[in-house]
């Protein structure tokens, strides 16, 4: 064995050792990011599916997205955080109905937002821990004339990371809805907000 | 040199009193504990907010802050303060701070919101659709780069004003490189070749960077949601726009308006459908847009402090 070969072997072993050391790390640290990425990819697959492109397949497409959204978002957490202090003004039945209505509103809204980016590249850049049980997964949509940051806030519930907020260009979805709901709830009872939502969901 | 001096003088003279006046509308920093009940609980609908009284503003020096806050915010009682009373069983996790904005001229803003809405659906959208069909995308991207390149000097100046020297330097290099190698900014060659991305900065953000609040919400025709601070920002940024310095003999008002319209249409061609989906998702589009504006600008100001 020549000296050169020996050096080469050592070098290769060094690389192998180095790889062994670094590879498992992101696998542990990147759970929230991976979880979100897998879900977003699934939604994009549905939106990009040529079989689901025609108008006639709209219902089927919606159902598919709904099924993914169920696993992706924590709608109870979303609802609580959106209503914030107003949550306690709702009776348990009203809370239940609110979650259902808000869910279908959000599914449509999210699908509508992400559908605009189906042709673009989406990069998942990093994750930032917020608290012990929450983290922010940051992604960027690369468009031809601009880059749009989309951040997903996730919470750990029963060992699963679920989304409780989507922040697009600094605009938090739950904050945006909170300000709209608050406007209604300042003067009107929870029932009137539910009625507004019922009408809205029916129309869509 | 004379031009620059005149620019600085004008900006200071115009900005300072307007900002001072508008500051009266910002929420006081200290938490004001008003009554737990909404002040105008008797079903004051959004379209008829409390008449906005200027005397309440001008008399701010004598009046305690609480009165000013009540008078200004009108039908919109600061919910953050309200919340401290009603939140007995609030969700475990603390609610995030929501930035609020005073809206004393809501009737005007709502009217302008509807004007812009109609402008979009009746004029901007149809024109843009024809334009998109006529002009292929690669050309539109080139135009977009060129329009954007003209804004670059403004970004350099604002980054400097915010003391972000690295960003200012990068944007300066990007401007020179794109103007020369990108032929007048037709191509954004600095991103792939030098790895330099656009360093966003505007004058409204600069004012926010130094702790100046929005004043109050202002919907501008054509420009859309803004505030007193950001409106001043838009005006100031015009002084940093190269085409503002071409004499009116060479660039007539009509031509300048044409450039503005072209930029608007070209820009919209990349965003058709976004406003529609925003409206679809909103319960109250006016409130949704106002809130999105505040959050968006808040993020910009926060970014400038990094």
Interface residues (C-beta under 8 A of the other chain):
Chain A: X80 X81 X84 X85 X86 X87 X88 X89 X105 X108 X109 X112 X113 X116 X131 X134 X143 X144 X145 X146 X147 X169 X170 X171 X172 X175 X176 X177 X178 X179 X180 X181 X182 X183 X184 X186 X187 X188 X196 X197 X200 X204
Chain B: X38 X41 X43 X44 X46 X76 X77 X79 X82 X83 X86 X87 X88 X89 X90 X91 X93 X95 X96 X98 X137 X141 X144 X145 X148 X197 X270 X273 X274 X277 X280 X281 X282 X283 X284 X287 X288 X290 X291 X292 X295 X296 X298 X299 X300 X302
